[in-house]
Amino acid sequence: MANVKLDQSGIPKGPVYETTAPAVHRSGVTAVDAADPSGASAGVDSAGYQICRFDLDISGTGFTSLTVQALLWNSRQGAWFGGDSRELTTTGRHAVVVEGRGAVLFLKVTAFSGTSFTLNVDYALC
């Protein structure tokens, strides 16, 4: 039985959740994405993991809101499909959790209201 902790009597305690160290997904984003990425290589491959946590660090001037959307790659069709989106109304640090279940994921900026922004995104898989 893989990925299950056992107590002193050998009885399963529950699943083991492994996480990856945070890594850079996107850096220095200053504009809304005009289109989806051209292929899966721009995304985060979450094979073997259920959840992807995107850590967003947003700064800006005259900031009102920023909307991000999770994209999921369909390898058969060779295209991105839009998942959940989230509107953020303050600068600072935010976490967006996406249930990817092994998919290739990309966090797209779909809308911005304000004067300017800078977005940096890390990810961790679990």
N, CA, C and O atoms as a Tinker XYZ file with bonds, in Angstrom:
   504  protein
     1  N      0.854000   -1.163000    0.000000    73     2
     2  CA     0.000000    0.000000    0.000000    64     1     3
     3  C      0.907000    1.235000    0.000000    63     2     4     5
     4  O      1.506000    1.565000    1.023000    81     3
     5  N      1.003000    1.895000   -1.109000    73     3     6
     6  CA     1.910000    3.040000   -1.245000    64     5     7
     7  C      1.303000    4.299000   -0.626000    63     6     8     9
     8  O      0.084000    4.461000   -0.588000    81     7
     9  N      2.161000    5.172000   -0.151000    73     7    10
    10  CA     1.774000    6.489000    0.357000    64     9    11
    11  C      0.783000    6.443000    1.519000    63    10    12    13
    12  O     -0.068000    7.325000    1.632000    81    11
    13  N      0.879000    5.438000    2.378000    73    11    14
    14  CA     0.010000    5.350000    3.546000    64    13    15
    15  C      0.893000    5.175000    4.774000    63    14    16    17
    16  O      1.757000    4.299000    4.812000    81    15
    17  N      0.666000    6.020000    5.781000    73    15    18
    18  CA     1.403000    5.881000    7.033000    64    17    19
    19  C      0.765000    4.797000    7.890000    63    18    20    21
    20  O     -0.455000    4.636000    7.908000    81    19
    21  N      1.610000    4.058000    8.597000    73    19    22
    22  CA     1.130000    3.014000    9.493000    64    21    23
    23  C      1.437000    3.408000   10.932000    63    22    24    25
    24  O      2.478000    3.999000   11.219000    81    23
    25  N      0.513000    3.071000   11.834000    73    23    26
    26  CA     0.793000    3.320000   13.247000    64    25    27
    27  C      1.643000    2.175000   13.801000    63    26    28    29
    28  O      2.093000    1.323000   13.035000    81    27
    29  N      1.874000    2.139000   15.134000    73    27    30
    30  CA     2.743000    1.125000   15.729000    64    29    31
    31  C      2.204000   -0.291000   15.539000    63    30    32    33
    32  O      2.978000   -1.248000   15.570000    81    31
    33  N      0.906000   -0.443000   15.346000    73    31    34
    34  CA     0.298000   -1.765000   15.164000    64    33    35
    35  C      0.181000   -2.162000   13.704000    63    34    36    37
    36  O     -0.355000   -3.226000   13.394000    81    35
    37  N      0.677000   -1.317000   12.797000    73    35    38
    38  CA     0.604000   -1.623000   11.373000    64    37    39
    39  C     -0.716000   -1.267000   10.721000    63    38    40    41
    40  O     -0.999000   -1.702000    9.605000    81    39
    41  N     -1.526000   -0.478000   11.412000    73    39    42
    42  CA    -2.831000   -0.075000   10.875000    64    41    43
    43  C     -2.657000    1.244000   10.115000    63    42    44    45
    44  O     -2.029000    2.175000   10.619000    81    43
    45  N     -3.214000    1.319000    8.902000    73    43    46
    46  CA    -3.089000    2.564000    8.115000    64    45    47
    47  C     -3.675000    3.768000    8.857000    63    46    48    49
    48  O     -4.777000    3.708000    9.402000    81    47
    49  N     -2.903000    4.870000    8.863000    73    47    50
    50  CA    -3.346000    6.104000    9.509000    64    49    51
    51  C     -3.996000    7.063000    8.518000    63    50    52    53
    52  O     -4.838000    7.871000    8.909000    81    51
    53  N     -3.628000    6.988000    7.272000    73    51    54
    54  CA    -4.158000    7.902000    6.269000    64    53    55
    55  C     -3.134000    8.149000    5.186000    63    54    56    57
    56  O     -1.993000    7.699000    5.292000    81    55
    57  N     -3.522000    8.848000    4.160000    73    55    58
    58  CA    -2.607000    9.089000    3.049000    64    57    59
    59  C     -1.463000   10.019000    3.425000    63    58    60    61
    60  O     -1.572000   10.821000    4.352000    81    59
    61  N     -0.372000    9.896000    2.692000    73    59    62
    62  CA     0.774000   10.780000    2.844000    64    61    63
    63  C      0.692000   11.826000    1.741000    63    62    64    65
    64  O      0.573000   11.478000    0.566000    81    63
    65  N      0.752000   13.081000    2.099000    73    63    66
    66  CA     0.694000   14.146000    1.113000    64    65    67
    67  C      2.089000   14.718000    0.911000    63    66    68    69
    68  O      2.673000   15.303000    1.823000    81    67
    69  N      2.606000   14.544000   -0.282000    73    67    70
    70  CA     3.916000   15.082000   -0.616000    64    69    71
    71  C      3.719000   16.391000   -1.365000    63    70    72    73
    72  O      2.827000   16.507000   -2.206000    81    71
    73  N      4.544000   17.361000   -1.059000    73    71    74
    74  CA     4.469000   18.643000   -1.752000    64    73    75
    75  C      5.812000   18.944000   -2.395000    63    74    76    77
    76  O      6.855000   18.468000   -1.946000    81    75
    77  N      5.769000   19.735000   -3.444000    73    75    78
    78  CA     7.008000   20.165000   -4.083000    64    77    79
    79  C      7.433000   21.502000   -3.485000    63    78    80    81
    80  O      6.617000   22.219000   -2.904000    81    79
    81  N      8.685000   21.825000   -3.627000    73    79    82
    82  CA     9.162000   23.146000   -3.212000    64    81    83
    83  C      8.598000   24.178000   -4.181000    63    82    84    85
    84  O      8.440000   23.872000   -5.363000    81    83
    85  N      8.287000   25.392000   -3.723000    73    83    86
    86  CA     7.791000   26.422000   -4.630000    64    85    87
    87  C      8.793000   26.704000   -5.748000    63    86    88    89
    88  O     10.006000   26.681000   -5.540000    81    87
    89  N      8.258000   26.967000   -6.931000    73    87    90
    90  CA     9.071000   27.291000   -8.105000    64    89    91
    91  C      8.380000   28.414000   -8.875000    63    90    92    93
    92  O      7.183000   28.645000   -8.702000    81    91
    93  N      9.123000   29.102000   -9.713000    73    91    94
    94  CA     8.574000   30.228000  -10.482000    64    93    95
    95  C      7.681000   29.713000  -11.606000    63    94    96    97
    96  O      8.062000   28.820000  -12.363000    81    95
    97  N      6.495000   30.291000  -11.698000    73    95    98
    98  CA     5.594000   30.016000  -12.830000    64    97    99
    99  C      5.632000   31.180000  -13.817000    63    98   100   101
   100  O      5.820000   30.978000  -15.016000    81    99
   101  N      5.451000   32.413000  -13.302000    73    99   102
   102  CA     5.491000   33.612000  -14.146000    64   101   103
   103  C      6.171000   34.717000  -13.345000    63   102   104   105
   104  O      6.035000   34.785000  -12.124000    81   103
   105  N      6.898000   35.576000  -14.039000    73   103   106
   106  CA     7.644000   36.623000  -13.354000    64   105   107
   107  C      7.560000   37.930000  -14.136000    63   106   108   109
   108  O      7.710000   37.941000  -15.357000    81   107
   109  N      7.318000   39.033000  -13.424000    73   107   110
   110  CA     7.327000   40.355000  -14.032000    64   109   111
   111  C      6.203000   40.608000  -15.022000    63   110   112   113
   112  O      6.392000   41.335000  -15.997000    81   111
   113  N      5.040000   40.023000  -14.790000    73   111   114
   114  CA     3.891000   40.241000  -15.672000    64   113   115
   115  C      3.329000   41.640000  -15.401000    63   114   116   117
   116  O      3.039000   41.985000  -14.256000    81   115
   117  N      3.176000   42.443000  -16.463000    73   115   118
   118  CA     2.703000   43.824000  -16.298000    64   117   119
   119  C      1.507000   44.162000  -17.191000    63   118   120   121
   120  O      1.085000   45.316000  -17.250000    81   119
   121  N      0.961000   43.161000  -17.885000    73   119   122
   122  CA    -0.171000   43.419000  -18.774000    64   121   123
   123  C     -1.093000   42.201000  -18.808000    63   122   124   125
   124  O     -0.682000   41.082000  -18.502000    81   123
   125  N     -2.327000   42.441000  -19.180000    73   123   126
   126  CA    -3.294000   41.364000  -19.374000    64   125   127
   127  C     -2.805000   40.487000  -20.522000    63   126   128   129
   128  O     -2.292000   40.996000  -21.519000    81   127
   129  N     -2.962000   39.181000  -20.387000    73   127   130
   130  CA    -2.555000   38.260000  -21.446000    64   129   131
   131  C     -3.499000   38.408000  -22.634000    63   130   132   133
   132  O     -4.709000   38.231000  -22.495000    81   131
   133  N     -2.950000   38.730000  -23.789000    73   131   134
   134  CA    -3.749000   38.943000  -24.994000    64   133   135
   135  C     -4.287000   37.632000  -25.554000    63   134   136   137
   136  O     -5.316000   37.624000  -26.230000    81   135
   137  N     -3.607000   36.532000  -25.281000    73   135   138
   138  CA    -4.015000   35.227000  -25.805000    64   137   139
   139  C     -3.518000   34.138000  -24.873000    63   138   140   141
   140  O     -2.712000   34.389000  -23.977000    81   139
   141  N     -4.007000   32.927000  -25.090000    73   139   142
   142  CA    -3.514000   31.773000  -24.345000    64   141   143
   143  C     -2.084000   31.472000  -24.795000    63   142   144   145
   144  O     -1.701000   31.849000  -25.902000    81   143
   145  N     -1.286000   30.802000  -23.958000    73   143   146
   146  CA     0.053000   30.399000  -24.390000    64   145   147
   147  C     -0.038000   29.511000  -25.636000    63   146   148   149
   148  O     -1.066000   28.878000  -25.875000    81   147
   149  N      1.019000   29.469000  -26.411000    73   147   150
   150  CA     0.984000   28.723000  -27.668000    64   149   151
   151  C      1.039000   27.212000  -27.481000    63   150   152   153
   152  O      0.716000   26.468000  -28.407000    81   151
   153  N      1.435000   26.751000  -26.320000    73   151   154
   154  CA     1.504000   25.312000  -26.092000    64   153   155
   155  C      1.624000   24.966000  -24.629000    63   154   156   157
   156  O      1.653000   25.845000  -23.768000    81   155
   157  N      1.693000   23.675000  -24.353000    73   155   158
   158  CA     1.727000   23.184000  -22.973000    64   157   159
   159  C      3.028000   23.494000  -22.251000    63   158   160   161
   160  O      3.071000   23.460000  -21.021000    81   159
   161  N      4.092000   23.797000  -22.991000    73   159   162
   162  CA     5.395000   24.015000  -22.353000    64   161   163
   163  C      5.398000   25.221000  -21.414000    63   162   164   165
   164  O      6.257000   25.310000  -20.537000    81   163
   165  N      4.463000   26.141000  -21.580000    73   163   166
   166  CA     4.380000   27.309000  -20.701000    64   165   167
   167  C      3.714000   26.985000  -19.370000    63   166   168   169
   168  O      3.764000   27.789000  -18.439000    81   167
   169  N      3.091000   25.816000  -19.274000    73   167   170
   170  CA     2.316000   25.470000  -18.091000    64   169   171
   171  C      3.088000   24.702000  -17.045000    63   170   172   173
   172  O      4.271000   24.402000  -17.204000    81   171
   173  N      2.387000   24.392000  -15.972000    73   171   174
   174  CA     2.908000   23.610000  -14.848000    64   173   175
   175  C      2.383000   22.190000  -15.008000    63   174   176   177
   176  O      1.171000   21.975000  -15.031000    81   175
   177  N      3.280000   21.227000  -15.118000    73   175   178
   178  CA     2.880000   19.826000  -15.250000    64   177   179
   179  C      2.630000   19.264000  -13.853000    63   178   180   181
   180  O      3.565000   19.081000  -13.073000    81   179
   181  N      1.365000   18.992000  -13.544000    73   179   182
   182  CA     1.029000   18.508000  -12.204000    64   181   183
   183  C      0.854000   16.993000  -12.152000    63   182   184   185
   184  O      0.159000   16.477000  -11.278000    81   183
   185  N      1.486000   16.276000  -13.092000    73   183   186
   186  CA     1.389000   14.811000  -13.108000    64   185   187
   187  C      1.782000   14.233000  -11.745000    63   186   188   189
   188  O      2.837000   14.558000  -11.200000    81   187
   189  N      0.921000   13.377000  -11.212000    73   187   190
   190  CA     1.187000   12.745000   -9.921000    64   189   191
   191  C      0.709000   13.554000   -8.726000    63   190   192   193
   192  O      0.871000   13.125000   -7.584000    81   191
   193  N      0.128000   14.713000   -8.972000    73   191   194
   194  CA    -0.352000   15.567000   -7.889000    64   193   195
   195  C     -1.805000   15.968000   -8.148000    63   194   196   197
   196  O     -2.249000   16.020000   -9.295000    81   195
   197  N     -2.528000   16.246000   -7.083000    73   195   198
   198  CA    -3.937000   16.611000   -7.213000    64   197   199
   199  C     -4.134000   18.122000   -7.225000    63   198   200   201
   200  O     -4.976000   18.633000   -7.963000    81   199
   201  N     -3.373000   18.829000   -6.422000    73   199   202
   202  CA    -3.587000   20.256000   -6.207000    64   201   203
   203  C     -2.358000   21.052000   -6.660000    63   202   204   205
   204  O     -1.219000   20.620000   -6.486000    81   203
   205  N     -2.618000   22.217000   -7.241000    73   203   206
   206  CA    -1.561000   23.188000   -7.541000    64   205   207
   207  C     -1.923000   24.481000   -6.828000    63   206   208   209
   208  O     -2.995000   25.046000   -7.041000    81   207
   209  N     -1.021000   24.937000   -5.986000    73   207   210
   210  CA    -1.226000   26.215000   -5.294000    64   209   211
   211  C     -0.371000   27.262000   -5.993000    63   210   212   213
   212  O      0.855000   27.155000   -6.038000    81   211
   213  N     -1.038000   28.276000   -6.537000    73   211   214
   214  CA    -0.331000   29.396000   -7.140000    64   213   215
   215  C     -0.219000   30.493000   -6.090000    63   214   216   217
   216  O     -1.227000   30.909000   -5.519000    81   215
   217  N      1.000000   30.969000   -5.829000    73   215   218
   218  CA     1.243000   32.062000   -4.887000    64   217   219
   219  C      1.503000   33.324000   -5.698000    63   218   220   221
   220  O      2.495000   33.413000   -6.422000    81   219
   221  N      0.611000   34.297000   -5.573000    73   219   222
   222  CA     0.682000   35.529000   -6.347000    64   221   223
   223  C      1.201000   36.662000   -5.478000    63   222   224   225
   224  O      0.754000   36.840000   -4.345000    81   223
   225  N      2.137000   37.419000   -6.005000    73   223   226
   226  CA     2.646000   38.623000   -5.357000    64   225   227
   227  C      2.337000   39.773000   -6.308000    63   226   228   229
   228  O      2.921000   39.871000   -7.387000    81   227
   229  N      1.415000   40.643000   -5.899000    73   227   230
   230  CA     0.929000   41.718000   -6.768000    64   229   231
   231  C      1.286000   43.073000   -6.166000    63   230   232   233
   232  O      1.039000   43.331000   -4.988000    81   231
   233  N      1.869000   43.928000   -6.995000    73   231   234
   234  CA     2.077000   45.329000   -6.610000    64   233   235
   235  C      1.479000   46.179000   -7.720000    63   234   236   237
   236  O      1.244000   45.693000   -8.826000    81   235
   237  N      1.234000   47.447000   -7.420000    73   235   238
   238  CA     0.662000   48.280000   -8.468000    64   237   239
   239  C      0.385000   49.693000   -8.022000    63   238   240   241
   240  O      0.469000   50.026000   -6.839000    81   239
   241  N      0.049000   50.523000   -9.003000    73   239   242
   242  CA    -0.308000   51.912000   -8.780000    64   241   243
   243  C     -1.752000   52.098000   -9.217000    63   242   244   245
   244  O     -2.148000   51.618000  -10.279000    81   243
   245  N     -2.532000   52.784000   -8.412000    73   243   246
   246  CA    -3.933000   52.984000   -8.751000    64   245   247
   247  C     -4.637000   51.658000   -8.969000    63   246   248   249
   248  O     -5.485000   51.541000   -9.854000    81   247
   249  N     -4.295000   50.659000   -8.169000    73   247   250
   250  CA    -4.802000   49.289000   -8.340000    64   249   251
   251  C     -6.246000   49.189000   -7.878000    63   250   252   253
   252  O     -6.577000   49.590000   -6.762000    81   251
   253  N     -7.111000   48.648000   -8.743000    73   251   254
   254  CA    -8.503000   48.395000   -8.383000    64   253   255
   255  C     -8.783000   46.904000   -8.345000    63   254   256   257
   256  O     -9.298000   46.394000   -7.349000    81   255
   257  N     -8.446000   46.192000   -9.430000    73   255   258
   258  CA    -8.675000   44.743000   -9.445000    64   257   259
   259  C     -7.842000   44.065000  -10.526000    63   258   260   261
   260  O     -7.445000   44.678000  -11.517000    81   259
   261  N     -7.595000   42.789000  -10.301000    73   259   262
   262  CA    -6.875000   41.935000  -11.245000    64   261   263
   263  C     -7.606000   40.597000  -11.244000    63   262   264   265
   264  O     -7.902000   40.047000  -10.184000    81   263
   265  N     -7.899000   40.072000  -12.441000    73   263   266
   266  CA    -8.586000   38.788000  -12.544000    64   265   267
   267  C     -7.650000   37.780000  -13.198000    63   266   268   269
   268  O     -7.047000   38.049000  -14.237000    81   267
   269  N     -7.542000   36.605000  -12.562000    73   267   270
   270  CA    -6.741000   35.514000  -13.103000    64   269   271
   271  C     -7.654000   34.318000  -13.339000    63   270   272   273
   272  O     -8.666000   34.141000  -12.660000    81   271
   273  N     -7.268000   33.498000  -14.326000    73   271   274
   274  CA    -8.041000   32.299000  -14.644000    64   273   275
   275  C     -7.100000   31.127000  -14.826000    63   274   276   277
   276  O     -6.059000   31.249000  -15.470000    81   275
   277  N     -7.472000   29.984000  -14.252000    73   275   278
   278  CA    -6.702000   28.752000  -14.445000    64   277   279
   279  C     -7.045000   28.174000  -15.808000    63   278   280   281
   280  O     -8.217000   28.034000  -16.157000    81   279
   281  N     -6.016000   27.841000  -16.574000    73   279   282
   282  CA    -6.198000   27.160000  -17.853000    64   281   283
   283  C     -5.701000   25.732000  -17.708000    63   282   284   285
   284  O     -4.697000   25.487000  -17.040000    81   283
   285  N     -6.398000   24.788000  -18.332000    73   283   286
   286  CA    -6.016000   23.376000  -18.311000    64   285   287
   287  C     -5.774000   22.929000  -19.741000    63   286   288   289
   288  O     -6.570000   23.227000  -20.631000    81   287
   289  N     -4.663000   22.206000  -19.968000    73   287   290
   290  CA    -4.256000   21.778000  -21.295000    64   289   291
   291  C     -4.938000   20.461000  -21.663000    63   290   292   293
   292  O     -4.909000   19.505000  -20.888000    81   291
   293  N     -5.552000   20.414000  -22.848000    73   291   294
   294  CA    -6.134000   19.198000  -23.388000    64   293   295
   295  C     -5.187000   18.708000  -24.473000    63   294   296   297
   296  O     -5.130000   19.287000  -25.558000    81   295
   297  N     -4.438000   17.637000  -24.185000    73   295   298
   298  CA    -3.415000   17.168000  -25.118000    64   297   299
   299  C     -4.003000   16.576000  -26.395000    63   298   300   301
   300  O     -3.375000   16.654000  -27.451000    81   299
   301  N     -5.178000   15.995000  -26.321000    73   299   302
   302  CA    -5.788000   15.433000  -27.525000    64   301   303
   303  C     -6.156000   16.534000  -28.515000    63   302   304   305
   304  O     -5.957000   16.388000  -29.721000    81   303
   305  N     -6.694000   17.638000  -27.995000    73   303   306
   306  CA    -7.098000   18.730000  -28.872000    64   305   307
   307  C     -5.992000   19.758000  -29.067000    63   306   308   309
   308  O     -6.099000   20.630000  -29.930000    81   307
   309  N     -4.928000   19.661000  -28.269000    73   307   310
   310  CA    -3.821000   20.611000  -28.388000    64   309   311
   311  C     -4.258000   22.032000  -28.094000    63   310   312   313
   312  O     -3.867000   22.971000  -28.788000    81   311
   313  N     -5.082000   22.186000  -27.049000    73   311   314
   314  CA    -5.630000   23.509000  -26.736000    64   313   315
   315  C     -5.834000   23.669000  -25.230000    63   314   316   317
   316  O     -5.969000   22.695000  -24.490000    81   315
   317  N     -5.852000   24.926000  -24.806000    73   315   318
   318  CA    -6.138000   25.271000  -23.414000    64   317   319
   319  C     -7.641000   25.420000  -23.231000    63   318   320   321
   320  O     -8.344000   25.886000  -24.128000    81   319
   321  N     -8.128000   25.017000  -22.053000    73   319   322
   322  CA    -9.528000   25.194000  -21.698000    64   321   323
   323  C     -9.592000   25.985000  -20.399000    63   322   324   325
   324  O     -8.830000   25.725000  -19.468000    81   323
   325  N    -10.506000   26.953000  -20.339000    73   323   326
   326  CA   -10.621000   27.834000  -19.188000    64   325   327
   327  C    -11.280000   27.165000  -18.001000    63   326   328   329
   328  O    -12.322000   26.521000  -18.126000    81   327
   329  N    -10.654000   27.326000  -16.847000    73   327   330
   330  CA   -11.206000   26.822000  -15.596000    64   329   331
   331  C    -11.713000   27.983000  -14.759000    63   330   332   333
   332  O    -12.144000   29.007000  -15.289000    81   331
   333  N    -11.657000   27.812000  -13.457000    73   331   334
   334  CA   -12.138000   28.843000  -12.537000    64   333   335
   335  C    -11.317000   30.115000  -12.655000    63   334   336   337
   336  O    -10.128000   30.083000  -12.975000    81   335
   337  N    -11.984000   31.250000  -12.386000    73   335   338
   338  CA   -11.269000   32.528000  -12.346000    64   337   339
   339  C    -11.487000   33.154000  -10.978000    63   338   340   341
   340  O    -12.409000   32.798000  -10.243000    81   339
   341  N    -10.609000   34.099000  -10.661000    73   339   342
   342  CA   -10.692000   34.779000   -9.364000    64   341   343
   343  C    -10.308000   36.234000   -9.545000    63   342   344   345
   344  O     -9.303000   36.554000  -10.178000    81   343
   345  N    -11.129000   37.117000   -8.975000    73   343   346
   346  CA   -10.847000   38.545000   -9.010000    64   345   347
   347  C    -10.202000   38.946000   -7.686000    63   346   348   349
   348  O    -10.738000   38.658000   -6.616000    81   347
   349  N     -9.057000   39.607000   -7.762000    73   347   350
   350  CA    -8.333000   40.076000   -6.582000    64   349   351
   351  C     -8.454000   41.596000   -6.533000    63   350   352   353
   352  O     -8.181000   42.276000   -7.523000    81   351
   353  N     -8.858000   42.121000   -5.400000    73   351   354
   354  CA    -9.131000   43.554000   -5.297000    64   353   355
   355  C     -8.129000   44.319000   -4.445000    63   354   356   357
   356  O     -8.318000   45.503000   -4.167000    81   355
   357  N     -7.068000   43.644000   -4.031000    73   355   358
   358  CA    -6.008000   44.311000   -3.275000    64   357   359
   359  C     -4.650000   43.817000   -3.757000    63   358   360   361
   360  O     -4.518000   42.687000   -4.227000    81   359
   361  N     -3.652000   44.671000   -3.635000    73   359   362
   362  CA    -2.288000   44.234000   -3.903000    64   361   363
   363  C     -1.836000   43.384000   -2.728000    63   362   364   365
   364  O     -2.550000   43.269000   -1.732000    81   363
   365  N     -0.663000   42.792000   -2.835000    73   363   366
   366  CA    -0.138000   41.970000   -1.750000    64   365   367
   367  C      0.025000   40.536000   -2.198000    63   366   368   369
   368  O      0.176000   40.245000   -3.384000    81   367
   369  N     -0.009000   39.645000   -1.218000    73   367   370
   370  CA     0.214000   38.225000   -1.481000    64   369   371
   371  C     -1.098000   37.455000   -1.365000    63   370   372   373
   372  O     -1.844000   37.593000   -0.396000    81   371
   373  N     -1.353000   36.638000   -2.389000    73   371   374
   374  CA    -2.581000   35.852000   -2.449000    64   373   375
   375  C     -2.234000   34.436000   -2.886000    63   374   376   377
   376  O     -1.245000   34.226000   -3.589000    81   375
   377  N     -3.040000   33.469000   -2.475000    73   375   378
   378  CA    -2.893000   32.086000   -2.936000    64   377   379
   379  C     -4.150000   31.695000   -3.704000    63   378   380   381
   380  O     -5.269000   31.955000   -3.261000    81   379
   381  N     -3.951000   31.070000   -4.853000    73   379   382
   382  CA    -5.050000   30.543000   -5.658000    64   381   383
   383  C     -4.809000   29.046000   -5.780000    63   382   384   385
   384  O     -3.779000   28.618000   -6.300000    81   383
   385  N     -5.756000   28.257000   -5.304000    73   383   386
   386  CA    -5.623000   26.805000   -5.310000    64   385   387
   387  C     -6.447000   26.236000   -6.460000    63   386   388   389
   388  O     -7.629000   26.545000   -6.608000    81   387
   389  N     -5.799000   25.395000   -7.274000    73   387   390
   390  CA    -6.449000   24.792000   -8.430000    64   389   391
   391  C     -6.362000   23.279000   -8.304000    63   390   392   393
   392  O     -5.284000   22.735000   -8.062000    81   391
   393  N     -7.485000   22.599000   -8.467000    73   391   394
   394  CA    -7.478000   21.141000   -8.457000    64   393   395
   395  C     -7.194000   20.675000   -9.887000    63   394   396   397
   396  O     -8.093000   20.618000  -10.727000    81   395
   397  N     -5.945000   20.348000  -10.142000    73   395   398
   398  CA    -5.522000   19.998000  -11.485000    64   397   399
   399  C     -5.563000   18.518000  -11.789000    63   398   400   401
   400  O     -5.715000   18.131000  -12.948000    81   399
   401  N     -5.429000   17.676000  -10.764000    73   399   402
   402  CA    -5.453000   16.215000  -10.915000    64   401   403
   403  C     -4.560000   15.727000  -12.045000    63   402   404   405
   404  O     -4.976000   14.924000  -12.880000    81   403
   405  N     -3.323000   16.225000  -12.062000    73   403   406
   406  CA    -2.340000   15.751000  -13.024000    64   405   407
   407  C     -2.310000   16.504000  -14.335000    63   406   408   409
   408  O     -1.507000   16.175000  -15.207000    81   407
   409  N     -3.146000   17.491000  -14.501000    73   407   410
   410  CA    -3.194000   18.258000  -15.754000    64   409   411
   411  C     -2.016000   19.228000  -15.847000    63   410   412   413
   412  O     -1.328000   19.493000  -14.862000    81   411
   413  N     -1.804000   19.749000  -17.052000    73   411   414
   414  CA    -0.877000   20.857000  -17.242000    64   413   415
   415  C     -1.699000   22.124000  -17.037000    63   414   416   417
   416  O     -2.755000   22.290000  -17.648000    81   415
   417  N     -1.213000   23.022000  -16.172000    73   415   418
   418  CA    -1.963000   24.211000  -15.757000    64   417   419
   419  C     -1.209000   25.485000  -16.099000    63   418   420   421
   420  O      0.021000   25.499000  -16.160000    81   419
   421  N     -1.956000   26.542000  -16.317000    73   419   422
   422  CA    -1.367000   27.864000  -16.561000    64   421   423
   423  C     -2.274000   28.892000  -15.919000    63   422   424   425
   424  O     -3.496000   28.783000  -16.019000    81   423
   425  N     -1.699000   29.893000  -15.256000    73   423   426
   426  CA    -2.494000   30.950000  -14.638000    64   425   427
   427  C     -2.434000   32.186000  -15.535000    63   426   428   429
   428  O     -1.392000   32.827000  -15.670000    81   427
   429  N     -3.561000   32.497000  -16.135000    73   427   430
   430  CA    -3.671000   33.576000  -17.119000    64   429   431
   431  C     -4.270000   34.832000  -16.477000    63   430   432   433
   432  O     -5.204000   34.745000  -15.679000    81   431
   433  N     -3.726000   35.994000  -16.832000    73   431   434
   434  CA    -4.296000   37.273000  -16.400000    64   433   435
   435  C     -5.337000   37.667000  -17.444000    63   434   436   437
   436  O     -4.999000   37.899000  -18.604000    81   435
   437  N     -6.604000   37.743000  -17.031000    73   435   438
   438  CA    -7.681000   38.012000  -17.984000    64   437   439
   439  C     -8.235000   39.424000  -17.922000    63   438   440   441
   440  O     -8.861000   39.879000  -18.880000    81   439
   441  N     -8.019000   40.134000  -16.811000    73   439   442
   442  CA    -8.537000   41.501000  -16.707000    64   441   443
   443  C     -7.758000   42.277000  -15.654000    63   442   444   445
   444  O     -7.235000   41.708000  -14.696000    81   443
   445  N     -7.692000   43.588000  -15.853000    73   443   446
   446  CA    -7.056000   44.484000  -14.877000    64   445   447
   447  C     -7.765000   45.825000  -14.911000    63   446   448   449
   448  O     -8.148000   46.322000  -15.970000    81   447
   449  N     -7.930000   46.395000  -13.732000    73   447   450
   450  CA    -8.485000   47.736000  -13.609000    64   449   451
   451  C     -7.571000   48.527000  -12.687000    63   450   452   453
   452  O     -7.315000   48.128000  -11.551000    81   451
   453  N     -7.083000   49.653000  -13.191000    73   451   454
   454  CA    -6.164000   50.480000  -12.424000    64   453   455
   455  C     -5.165000   51.136000  -13.348000    63   454   456   457
   456  O     -5.352000   51.158000  -14.564000    81   455
   457  N     -4.097000   51.672000  -12.766000    73   455   458
   458  CA    -3.078000   52.352000  -13.559000    64   457   459
   459  C     -1.997000   51.387000  -14.027000    63   458   460   461
   460  O     -1.695000   51.330000  -15.219000    81   459
   461  N     -1.408000   50.624000  -13.101000    73   459   462
   462  CA    -0.377000   49.652000  -13.466000    64   461   463
   463  C     -0.272000   48.562000  -12.400000    63   462   464   465
   464  O     -0.679000   48.746000  -11.254000    81   463
   465  N      0.284000   47.423000  -12.811000    73   463   466
   466  CA     0.510000   46.329000  -11.864000    64   465   467
   467  C      1.743000   45.539000  -12.282000    63   466   468   469
   468  O      2.166000   45.574000  -13.438000    81   467
   469  N      2.307000   44.828000  -11.311000    73   467   470
   470  CA     3.350000   43.839000  -11.560000    64   469   471
   471  C      2.955000   42.585000  -10.800000    63   470   472   473
   472  O      2.616000   42.636000   -9.617000    81   471
   473  N      3.006000   41.454000  -11.504000    73   471   474
   474  CA     2.587000   40.182000  -10.928000    64   473   475
   475  C      3.712000   39.165000  -11.046000    63   474   476   477
   476  O      4.297000   38.986000  -12.114000    81   475
   477  N      4.001000   38.507000   -9.944000    73   475   478
   478  CA     4.933000   37.378000   -9.909000    64   477   479
   479  C      4.167000   36.187000   -9.342000    63   478   480   481
   480  O      3.446000   36.323000   -8.354000    81   479
   481  N      4.323000   35.012000   -9.972000    73   479   482
   482  CA     3.570000   33.829000   -9.560000    64   481   483
   483  C      4.518000   32.654000   -9.354000    63   482   484   485
   484  O      5.287000   32.299000  -10.248000    81   483
   485  N      4.456000   32.060000   -8.173000    73   483   486
   486  CA     5.142000   30.804000   -7.889000    64   485   487
   487  C      4.074000   29.723000   -7.836000    63   486   488   489
   488  O      2.882000   30.020000   -7.766000    81   487
   489  N      4.509000   28.463000   -7.870000    73   487   490
   490  CA     3.577000   27.361000   -7.719000    64   489   491
   491  C      4.204000   26.284000   -6.836000    63   490   492   493
   492  O      5.425000   26.166000   -6.736000    81   491
   493  N      3.336000   25.508000   -6.204000    73   491   494
   494  CA     3.744000   24.328000   -5.456000    64   493   495
   495  C      2.679000   23.262000   -5.686000    63   494   496   497
   496  O      1.487000   23.569000   -5.715000    81   495
   497  N      3.099000   22.024000   -5.846000    73   495   498
   498  CA     2.178000   20.912000   -6.098000    64   497   499
   499  C      2.029000   20.063000   -4.850000    63   498   500   501
   500  O      2.985000   19.874000   -4.097000    81   499
   501  N      0.827000   19.553000   -4.635000    73   499   502
   502  CA     0.589000   18.626000   -3.512000    64   501   503
   503  C     -0.559000   17.699000   -3.857000    63   502   504
   504  O     -0.924000   16.841000   -3.053000    81   503
